[in-house]
Amino acid sequence: MEYRQLGASGLRVPVLSFGTATFGGGNEFFKAWGNTQVDEAKKMINLCLDAGVNFFDTANVYSRGLSEEILGKALEGLRNDVLISTKATFTMGDGANDYGSSRYNIVKRAEESLRRLQTDHIDIYHMHGFDATTPVQETLRALDDLVTSGKVRYIACSNFSGWHLMKSLSVSERYGWSRYVAHQAYYSLLNREFEWELMPLGIEEKVSTIVWSPLASGQLSGKFRRGQPIPESSRTVQGGSHGPATNFEHLYNIVDALDEVAEETGKSVAQVSLNWLLQRPTVANIIIGARNEEQLNQNLAAIGWNLTIDQVKKLDAASEVAPIYPYWHQRQNLNLVPLPIKY
């Protein structure tokens, strides 16, 4: 297993982590993702550990805490051998203070997560989204207090805009508080907007990327093909998809290129899609998910080999889309704003 440094921290993480949004199936939304219970979760965790994947990602909002509970039970006796990442910010109740990144909510949710996970510390604690109604200073001071108390080891963010992240880093630097070492972000061959601003920011400020939905809600799994019906089991159909409406012609052009590279490498379309991500700047870790052991084993086989430069370029060309302003203008002045991708 390859390990990479997480941002400007001293923490090293495996290039793959296992996402547990499929654990619990606590409501209709998450049932579309999966309904893994404790016994099956233990089997998957053991498969991950056998492959060197000792990093497990969850969130308090996944099935309203059930994912954390199941993960905590499944990791019984293994806590000292693994890294756990969880998140807060999104709604966990009907009260006026049951969401957001206020000190009140952060501390409360951290304590709840610790109990559900049956642990005394969280290795990486994410703000699941940016709370525009709470001062950044309040959020970061509360997180720094959690780090100082030993309840959290490192802090990270997720789904931030460039200015959200840059302001947060600036405030942390100003007061000497813990800084975000990673940004958990939506990124794939199908959705490359992350490269326009967040990737250059990550390079400049040494903030690593942890990728969520690397197969674009299954659309890069190899099951979506030109001239064939959309799979009924797909999360895209069942309500678990993210992002804008899919441009299927663009998707199928990408899949055509993936098919060519898959044939050249002897790998699956999904494995090629994941391996492409691991060769992108700032990417330290990819969160893989699975509803069953077969899917998990397939995803685990995405590492231990590398695409060639020509294969990467072929996938780049098939998946490229015209950037919005000001990024198209900046790309016309490459001597001033260099592209983050260098071969």
N, C-alpha and C positions, 0 to 999 in steps of 0.2 A: 504494500500500500504506500502510495506517495503521500507525503505530508507537506503542507505549505504554511508559511508564516501568515498569521492573521493580522493584516494591516500593520500598524506601527507598534503592535504588542509583541511580547515574547512567546505568545501561545502558538503552537503548531497544531493544525487540524488536518484530518485526512481529506483528500479531494472529494470524497463522497460522504454524505451524511444521509441518514434515513429519516424521512418525514413521516410523522404519525397523525396527519390529518385524517387518515383512514381508520384510526382507532376510535371505537365508540359508536359511531353512527347515531348520535343523539338526537338528530332532527332530520327533516326531509332533505335539507341542503347537504348535510354531511353524510347521509345515507347514500347519496349519489356518488360520494367519494369512496365509501367502504364502510364496513361494519365489523372490523377486527376486534375480537375480544382477547382476554388475557392469555389463554392457552396458545392461540395462534400468534399473538404478539411475541410471546417468549420464543417460539420457533423462529420467527423472523429475526429477532434480535440476535439469537445464536448464529444464524446464517450470516448476519452482518459482522459479528465479531470474528467468526471464522475467516471472513474475507478481509479483516483488518479495519472494518468500518466501526469505529467506537464513538461516533458522534450522532446524537439523536435530537431531532428538532420537533418541537410541539408549540402550542400556544394555549393560553387560557380560554380563548373563544372557541377553540375546536370542540364541538359538541358540548359547549358550556362546562368545560372542565373534565369531561369524561376521558378525553385523550390523555390529559396529564395523569389522571388516576390510573388508567390502564398501563401507561408507560411506567409509572412509579412501581406498580405491582410486578410488572414484567421484569424490571431491573433489580428486583430484590436480590441482595447479595453481590451485585455487580457494580454498585455505585462508584467505587474507587477506580474502576477500570474504564469508565466512560465519561464523555462530555455531554452535557444536557443544555439545550437552548430552548428557551420559552419566551413568550411575548405578552405584552399588555397594551392597552389603549382602547380597543374596541369594546362595545357594549357588553356588559355582563349582568345587567339587571335593569329594573324599571325606574330606579331612583335617579335623582338629578345629578348625583356624583358617581354613578355606576359606569362611567366611560370617561375617556380622555387621559391626558398625561399630567394631571395635577399631582402635587405631593400626596394629597389624600388618597387618590386612586392608585397611584404607583405603589405606595407602601402597602396598602390594603391588598392589592392584587398579588404583589410579591409574596406576602405572607401566605395567602391562599394557595398559590402555586407551590410553595415549599411544602405545605401540608399534603397537597394532592400527590406531589412527586415523591414524598417520603424521603426528603433530603434536607440538609441544613444549608445548602448553597446551590445557586444557579450559576453555571459556568459562563453562559452568554445570555444576557437579558436584553431583549429587543423592545423598542417602542414600535408597535406594529404599524403605526401610521403617524403622521404629523398632526398634532393638536394645535390649531391656529388660535384657540381661545385661551390657552395657558401660556404665560411668559416662558420663553425658552430657559431663562435662568432658574425658574422654579423646577422645571422638569429635570434639568441637569444637576441641580443641587441635591434633589431627592435621590437621583441615581447615584451620585457620588457618595451620599450617606450610606446607601445600600452596599456600595463597594467597600467603603471604610469599615462598615460593621462586619464584613466577611460573608454577607448573605448573597452577594453577587461578585463574580470574579471579573467579568468584562461586560461592557455595555455596547450595544449596537442599535441600529435603526433599520426601518424597513419602509419601503414605498415613499421615501422622501423625494421632494424636488431638489434640484441642485442648490437653490438658495436656502432651503430648509437645512440641508446638511452643512453647508458652508457657515451659516449663522451659528449653528450648534457647535461646530468645531471652534469657531472664533470665541464664543462665550466660554467654552471649556478652557481654552488657552489663556483667556484673560484672567480667570479666577484660579487657575491651577487645578481644575476638577478633572475627573476621569473623562476621556473623550471616546467617541464612537470609533471602534476599531474595524467595524464592518458594516456594510449596507446590504440587507437581504432584499433582493430586487428581482423583478420579473424580466427575464431575458431568454431569448431562444433564437434559432434561425428564422422563425416566423415573425418575431417581434424584436427588432434591433434598435429601437429608439433609445434604449439605455446607453448606447454608444455616443449619442450626440452631445450630452453634457455630463452625465453622471460618471461615465467611464473616465474621461479626462480629469474630472475632479478627483476621482479615486486614485488615479496615478499621481497627481500633484500632491495630494494630502495624505497619501499612504493609507487609504481606507479600502480594505479588501471587499470583494463582492461574494456574497453567498447567494446562489441562484435558486429561485423558486419557480416551479412550473417550467422546467427546462424542455419539456416536450410539448409545451403549449396546450395544456389540457388534453393530451393524448393525440393531438393533431399531427405530431411528428413521430408517432409510434409505428407507422407503417400500415395502419389500418385505414387511413384516409387516402383514397386513390381516385384518379381521374376516371369518370365513367362508372363509378361504383357508388351505391347508396352509402350515406353516412352511417356508421355502426350504431345500432340502437343502444348498445351498452355504453356509448361514449358519454363522458361528463358534459361534452358540448350539448348533447341532446337532453341530458338529465338535469341540467341546471347548475353544474359545478364548474362551468367555464369562466374565464376571466378575460378582460380586454375587450377591444372593439370588435365589431362584426368581422368575421373572417372574409378576406378576399380569396375565394377558393381558387381562382386561376393562379394567383401568386403562390398559394399553398402547393398546388399541384406542380408548379414549375420547380419549387424547392424539392418536393418529393421525387421528381424525375432525376434531379441532380443527386439526391441521396441514394436513389436506386443504383445509379452508375457507380458511386463511390462504394456502396455496400457490396456490389459485385466484385469490385477491385480488391477490397479488403477481406472479403469473406465474413463480414460482420452484418448485423441487422441494421435497418434504417434507424431504429431508436438508439442503438449503440453508437452509430456514426454521429447522430445529432448531439449526443452527450459528449462525445470525444471532441467535437468541434468547439464546444463551450470551454473545455479545459485548456484550450490553446489561446483563449482570449485574454487580453491584459486585465489585470486586477482580480480575475476569478480565482478564488482560493478554494471554493467548495461548491458542489452542486447537491441540492437536496433531491434525492430520488424517493419515489413513493411506490407502493405496490399493494394490490389487494390480495395477492396470494404469493406463495413461495416461488412459483414459476416466473412470475413477473419480476420478483426481486432478484433472482439468479440472473435473469437476462440483463437487468440494469447493472448489476455488479460486474458484468463482463465488459463494461464500457471502458475500463481502464486497463493498464498494463501494455498498451500499444499506443501509437500516435499516427494520425493522418499525415500524409506528406504535404509539403507546401503547396504543390499543385492541386491536391485534393481540397485543401482549405480554400484556395483561391476559387475553385470551381463552385464550392458552396457559398462563398462570399458573393460571387457574381449572381448566382441564382436567387439569393435572398435579399439583395440590396434594394432599398427603396429611396426615393428622393426625400431628403430631410426637409423639415419646415424651417422657416426663418427664425433666428439668424444663422442657423447652422449651414444652410446652403451657401450663404454669403461668405461665411468663414472658410468654407472648403474651397472657395474660389481664390483665397489668399493663403495658400498652404505654407508660405514662408513665414506667416504671422501665427497661424494656428495649425500646427502639425496634426495630422490624423493620429489617433491612438494606435492603429494597427500598423505594425512594421514587420516585414518579412525578411 
